Amino acid sequence: MGSLQLDDFIAGWVGGAAAVIVGHPLDTVKTRLQAGQGYGNTFKCVLTVYRNEAFAGFFKGMSFPLVSIAIYNSVVFGVFSNIQRLISQQHYGNPHHPPALVDLALASMVAGAFSVGIGGPVELVKIRLQMQTQTFLAANLNLKHRATDFAVQTAYRGPIHCVGTILQQKGLAGLYRGSVAMLLRDVPGYCFYFIPYTFLCEWITPDKCLSPSPFSVWMAGGIAGAISWGTATPMDVVKSRLQADGVYLNKYRGVIDCISQSYQNEGLKVFFRGFTVNAVRGFPMSAAMFLGYELSLRALRDQAETNP
């Protein structure tokens, strides 16, 4: 049982890495749209990023999440799987008993709560690096004409410098800016993630099969991702704005203030900004994540059985 617990974390890391590689370009577009930088619609945002920053602009800030988000997903999948088995053991006396809906919901909420501890700083740094399209001086002072000396100066030179700067300026609490919004996004969000995946896998998989096929995992994971990210969009907008805020100036005092200002300035539609990108990127990203997780988990368990 102990090795299986560790296997879930390892497989979650592999799945998380696969998801970052597949989903980061659209994640960059989503972040730019939600932060309210005047990109307009999704198509205009894609064109603007490409024209100003070329193809590499879509992968800005990817090195940090490739490592850190993989660890983050390792924790999420590891916690979810172990909590689910613990609940099954307590309720049914068998850790491998098929979980009920309430069991999946409880395990999902616990995983969502745990995710913020690691995911808060990870997403903060990722978003800060993705948003570096203005010079420090121009953004800070809202100048129409940038001084030549500051034409290429940015707030952060990379993820390590970003973390160091935030710690120096705001302390440890600065790395968790937007974490309340993230908690409000992830606790229900993971319910709409793991529950649809579990039931869709069972529905797609033929009765005679002992485990779902790679296609079943891919399809169920993709649909679950689209559902989860689509429903999480309103709070994801608030989280992204809070985490993007503070690079140059602090515009929002907290979640309520961010919701209030965003609504007053841009109306109700602002909370659905990036909905299309979220739903679209949610499918391939989550499909890759679940497929990487399930295939890695099977390989690890097969190896454990071969070499007891």
Backbone torsions as a table, in degrees:
resi	resn	phi	psi	omega
1	MET	NA	-37.9	-178.8
2	GLY	-62.7	-42.9	-179.7
3	SER	-65.3	-34.8	179.3
4	LEU	-66.5	-35.4	177.0
5	GLN	-62.8	-42.1	178.7
6	LEU	-69.7	-35.7	179.7
7	ASP	-58.9	-37.6	-180.0
8	ASP	-61.8	-39.4	179.6
9	PHE	-69.2	-41.4	179.7
10	ILE	-65.2	-46.3	179.3
11	ALA	-64.5	-35.4	176.5
12	GLY	-64.3	-35.4	177.2
13	TRP	-64.7	-44.1	179.2
14	VAL	-62.9	-45.5	179.1
15	GLY	-62.5	-40.0	178.9
16	GLY	-64.1	-40.7	178.4
17	ALA	-63.8	-41.7	178.6
18	ALA	-63.0	-39.5	-179.3
19	ALA	-66.6	-39.1	179.6
20	VAL	-63.4	-45.5	-178.8
21	ILE	-60.8	-41.8	-177.7
22	VAL	-76.0	-40.5	-169.1
23	GLY	-98.2	-9.4	-172.4
24	HIS	-62.9	-42.3	179.5
25	PRO	-56.4	-46.4	178.6
26	LEU	-71.5	-27.7	176.0
27	ASP	-65.2	-37.7	176.6
28	THR	-62.6	-44.3	178.3
29	VAL	-62.5	-44.3	179.5
30	LYS	-59.9	-44.4	-179.1
31	THR	-64.0	-44.2	179.7
32	ARG	-61.7	-42.5	179.9
33	LEU	-63.9	-45.8	-174.0
34	GLN	-72.5	-27.7	-177.4
35	ALA	-74.3	-10.2	175.6
36	GLY	73.7	55.9	-178.5
37	GLN	-105.3	16.4	175.7
38	GLY	77.6	26.6	179.9
39	TYR	-78.9	-17.9	-178.2
40	GLY	81.1	-124.2	-178.2
41	ASN	-92.1	177.1	-175.9
42	THR	-60.9	-45.6	-177.3
43	PHE	-62.6	-42.3	178.9
44	LYS	-65.0	-37.6	178.6
45	CYS	-63.4	-44.7	179.3
46	VAL	-60.9	-45.7	179.9
47	LEU	-63.2	-42.7	-178.4
48	THR	-64.2	-44.5	178.7
49	VAL	-61.9	-44.1	-178.1
50	TYR	-66.1	-42.7	-179.0
51	ARG	-66.7	-40.3	-175.7
52	ASN	-84.8	-31.3	-171.9
53	GLU	-127.9	2.4	-179.4
54	ALA	63.6	-170.1	-175.7
55	PHE	-63.3	-31.6	-178.9
56	ALA	-64.0	-22.6	-179.7
57	GLY	-62.0	-28.4	-180.0
58	PHE	-74.4	-16.6	-179.1
59	PHE	-108.3	16.0	-179.9
60	LYS	-62.9	131.1	178.6
61	GLY	76.6	17.9	-174.5
62	MET	-79.5	-30.4	-174.9
63	SER	-60.0	-41.3	-179.8
64	PHE	-65.9	-52.1	178.9
65	PRO	-66.1	-26.4	179.7
66	LEU	-59.4	-35.7	177.3
67	VAL	-87.8	-50.9	-171.1
68	SER	-74.8	-40.9	-179.9
69	ILE	-69.8	-28.3	173.9
70	ALA	-62.2	-42.1	177.0
71	ILE	-66.7	-40.9	179.0
72	TYR	-58.7	-46.8	178.4
73	ASN	-69.8	-29.4	174.7
74	SER	-59.8	-43.7	179.2
75	VAL	-66.8	-45.3	-178.0
76	VAL	-60.1	-51.0	-178.1
77	PHE	-69.5	-38.3	178.7
78	GLY	-64.4	-45.8	179.3
79	VAL	-65.0	-46.6	-179.3
80	PHE	-57.8	-49.9	-176.6
81	SER	-64.7	-42.2	-178.6
82	ASN	-71.2	-38.4	176.6
83	ILE	-65.5	-41.0	178.5
84	GLN	-60.3	-44.1	179.1
85	ARG	-66.5	-38.0	178.4
86	LEU	-63.0	-43.3	178.6
87	ILE	-63.5	-43.5	179.1
88	SER	-63.2	-37.1	178.0
89	GLN	-65.1	-41.9	-178.7
90	GLN	-71.1	-40.4	-175.1
91	HIS	-83.0	-38.6	-170.9
92	TYR	-119.6	-5.5	-179.8
93	GLY	76.8	10.0	-178.6
94	ASN	-143.5	115.9	-177.2
95	PRO	-64.9	-18.0	-178.2
96	HIS	-101.9	10.8	177.3
97	HIS	-67.0	137.3	178.5
98	PRO	-56.4	127.8	-175.6
99	PRO	-75.5	148.9	174.3
100	ALA	-83.5	171.8	-178.6
101	LEU	-58.4	-44.1	-178.8
102	VAL	-66.3	-32.7	177.5
103	ASP	-66.0	-44.3	178.4
104	LEU	-63.8	-39.6	-179.6
105	ALA	-64.0	-44.3	-179.1
106	LEU	-65.1	-45.4	179.0
107	ALA	-63.2	-37.4	179.2
108	SER	-66.0	-42.9	-179.1
109	MET	-66.5	-39.2	177.6
110	VAL	-64.1	-43.2	178.4
111	ALA	-62.5	-40.2	177.9
112	GLY	-63.3	-40.2	178.4
113	ALA	-66.7	-42.7	178.7
114	PHE	-64.5	-33.1	-174.3
115	SER	-61.7	-30.5	-175.7
116	VAL	-68.1	-32.9	-179.2
117	GLY	-57.0	-41.9	178.0
118	ILE	-96.4	-41.0	-173.8
119	GLY	-69.6	-28.5	-179.7
120	GLY	-57.4	-58.9	178.0
121	PRO	-62.5	-36.7	-179.6
122	VAL	-61.2	-49.3	-178.4
123	GLU	-70.1	-33.0	177.3
124	LEU	-60.4	-50.2	-179.5
125	VAL	-64.7	-42.1	179.4
126	LYS	-59.1	-46.3	-178.2
127	ILE	-68.8	-40.3	179.3
128	ARG	-60.9	-40.8	179.9
129	LEU	-71.8	-36.2	179.2
130	GLN	-67.5	-28.9	-174.6
131	MET	-87.7	1.3	-177.2
132	GLN	-78.3	80.7	177.6
133	THR	-120.8	-1.8	179.0
134	GLN	-122.5	155.0	173.9
135	THR	-75.4	157.7	-177.9
136	PHE	-60.5	-46.8	-175.0
137	LEU	-67.6	-45.7	-177.1
138	ALA	-64.0	-41.7	-179.2
139	ALA	-71.0	-37.4	-176.5
140	ASN	-70.2	-40.1	-175.0
141	LEU	-105.0	-3.3	-179.4
142	ASN	55.9	45.2	-177.5
143	LEU	-82.0	144.4	176.6
144	LYS	-80.1	-32.6	-178.9
145	HIS	-117.0	118.5	-177.3
146	ARG	-82.8	140.2	176.3
147	ALA	-71.1	140.9	-176.8
148	THR	-58.0	-37.0	-177.1
149	ASP	-65.0	-20.7	-175.6
150	PHE	-112.1	11.4	-171.9
151	ALA	-63.1	-27.9	-178.4
152	VAL	-120.7	11.4	-178.7
153	GLN	-81.9	127.5	176.8
154	THR	-117.9	164.7	-175.5
155	ALA	-68.6	-36.2	-174.8
156	TYR	-129.4	138.4	179.7
157	ARG	-88.8	-13.8	-179.4
158	GLY	170.9	-179.3	-176.1
159	PRO	-60.9	-40.7	-179.4
160	ILE	-66.6	-43.7	178.0
161	HIS	-64.7	-36.2	178.6
162	CYS	-63.2	-48.9	179.0
163	VAL	-61.0	-45.6	-179.9
164	GLY	-61.3	-42.1	-179.9
165	THR	-64.8	-44.4	179.9
166	ILE	-63.9	-43.4	178.5
167	LEU	-62.7	-39.4	-179.2
168	GLN	-68.4	-39.0	-175.6
169	GLN	-86.0	-39.4	-171.3
170	LYS	-120.8	-8.6	-176.1
171	GLY	77.5	-171.4	-177.9
172	LEU	-61.0	-34.4	-179.8
173	ALA	-61.8	-28.3	180.0
174	GLY	-63.3	-30.9	179.2
175	LEU	-72.9	-15.1	-178.6
176	TYR	-108.8	21.8	175.0
177	ARG	-63.2	131.0	-178.9
178	GLY	86.2	4.6	-175.6
179	SER	-69.9	-30.3	177.4
180	VAL	-65.2	-43.3	177.4
181	ALA	-64.3	-37.4	178.7
182	MET	-66.2	-38.6	177.7
183	LEU	-63.5	-42.7	178.8
184	LEU	-68.8	-23.2	176.0
185	ARG	-82.7	-45.2	-168.4
186	ASP	-82.8	-33.0	-178.6
187	VAL	-62.2	-52.2	173.8
188	PRO	-74.6	-29.3	-176.7
189	GLY	-62.1	-39.5	179.4
190	TYR	-74.0	-22.0	172.3
191	CYS	-66.1	-40.2	178.3
192	PHE	-79.4	3.8	-179.4
193	TYR	-105.5	-59.1	-176.1
194	PHE	-77.0	-35.1	-178.2
195	ILE	-67.2	-51.6	176.6
196	PRO	-60.2	-37.8	179.8
197	TYR	-60.4	-47.8	-177.6
198	THR	-60.9	-47.7	-177.5
199	PHE	-73.1	-35.0	177.8
200	LEU	-67.0	-39.1	177.2
201	CYS	-60.3	-44.2	179.2
202	GLU	-65.4	-37.3	-176.6
203	TRP	-72.2	-40.6	-177.8
204	ILE	-75.3	-34.6	-175.6
205	THR	-73.5	127.8	177.4
206	PRO	-59.8	151.3	-175.9
207	ASP	-60.2	-31.9	-175.4
208	LYS	-77.1	-15.5	-177.2
209	CYS	-84.3	135.6	180.0
210	LEU	-77.2	-29.8	179.9
211	SER	-139.9	153.9	-178.4
212	PRO	-66.7	147.2	177.3
213	SER	-74.9	162.7	176.2
214	PRO	-55.4	-36.2	178.0
215	PHE	-65.4	-42.3	179.0
216	SER	-61.6	-43.1	178.7
217	VAL	-63.7	-45.2	-179.2
218	TRP	-61.9	-47.4	-178.2
219	MET	-67.3	-48.2	-179.5
220	ALA	-63.3	-41.9	178.5
221	GLY	-64.4	-40.7	179.1
222	GLY	-64.4	-46.2	179.5
223	ILE	-64.2	-43.4	179.0
224	ALA	-61.0	-39.8	178.9
225	GLY	-64.9	-41.9	178.8
226	ALA	-63.9	-41.3	178.2
227	ILE	-64.7	-48.3	-176.5
228	SER	-62.9	-49.9	-178.0
229	TRP	-69.4	-33.3	177.9
230	GLY	-64.0	-47.6	-178.9
231	THR	-71.5	-23.2	-178.2
232	ALA	-86.1	-4.7	-172.5
233	THR	-55.4	-48.0	-178.0
234	PRO	-55.2	-48.4	180.0
235	MET	-75.1	-25.2	175.8
236	ASP	-66.6	-35.7	175.9
237	VAL	-61.3	-47.1	-179.1
238	VAL	-62.7	-44.8	179.2
239	LYS	-61.4	-45.7	-178.9
240	SER	-62.6	-40.0	-179.9
241	ARG	-67.4	-40.7	178.8
242	LEU	-66.0	-39.5	-177.7
243	GLN	-77.4	-31.5	175.9
244	ALA	-74.0	-30.7	178.0
245	ASP	-68.4	142.5	177.8
246	GLY	103.8	-6.4	175.2
247	VAL	-65.5	-43.2	-179.0
248	TYR	-119.0	-48.9	179.3
249	LEU	-135.2	155.2	175.6
250	ASN	-97.8	110.0	-176.9
251	LYS	-94.9	-33.9	-174.8
252	TYR	-112.4	141.4	179.3
253	ARG	-90.0	-17.0	-179.7
254	GLY	171.7	-169.5	-175.5
255	VAL	-60.9	-50.4	-177.0
256	ILE	-63.0	-43.0	179.8
257	ASP	-64.6	-38.9	178.6
258	CYS	-64.9	-44.3	178.1
259	ILE	-62.1	-45.0	-177.9
260	SER	-63.7	-50.0	-179.4
261	GLN	-64.2	-42.2	-179.2
262	SER	-62.7	-41.9	179.9
263	TYR	-67.7	-44.1	-179.0
264	GLN	-64.6	-37.4	-175.5
265	ASN	-85.4	-32.0	-171.6
266	GLU	-130.6	-0.9	176.8
267	GLY	80.9	-179.6	-175.7
268	LEU	-65.0	-29.3	-176.2
269	LYS	-63.1	-19.9	-178.2
270	VAL	-62.0	-30.5	-176.9
271	PHE	-76.9	-4.3	176.1
272	PHE	-114.3	13.4	177.0
273	ARG	-69.2	128.8	-177.5
274	GLY	87.3	5.9	-179.1
275	PHE	-59.7	-45.9	-178.6
276	THR	-62.8	-45.6	179.5
277	VAL	-63.0	-42.8	179.3
278	ASN	-59.4	-47.7	-177.9
279	ALA	-67.3	-41.5	-178.2
280	VAL	-68.2	-47.8	-178.5
281	ARG	-72.0	-25.0	-179.9
282	GLY	-61.1	-32.5	-177.7
283	PHE	-69.5	-59.9	-177.3
284	PRO	-66.3	-34.8	-178.2
285	MET	-66.2	-47.3	-178.6
286	SER	-74.4	-32.3	175.8
287	ALA	-61.8	-44.2	178.2
288	ALA	-66.2	-37.6	-178.2
289	MET	-65.6	-51.0	-178.9
290	PHE	-67.7	-37.1	179.4
291	LEU	-66.5	-44.3	176.7
292	GLY	-61.7	-39.8	179.8
293	TYR	-65.1	-51.9	-175.7
294	GLU	-65.8	-44.1	-178.9
295	LEU	-67.0	-39.6	177.7
296	SER	-65.8	-40.7	-179.7
297	LEU	-63.8	-42.5	178.5
298	ARG	-64.4	-42.5	-179.6
299	ALA	-63.0	-42.0	179.9
300	LEU	-65.5	-40.8	-178.9
301	ARG	-72.2	-36.3	176.1
302	ASP	-64.1	-38.7	178.7
303	GLN	-67.3	-37.8	178.9
304	ALA	-66.0	-36.1	179.2
305	GLU	-73.1	-33.4	179.1
306	THR	-72.5	-37.2	179.9
307	ASN	-120.1	75.6	-176.6
308	PRO	-65.4	NA	NA
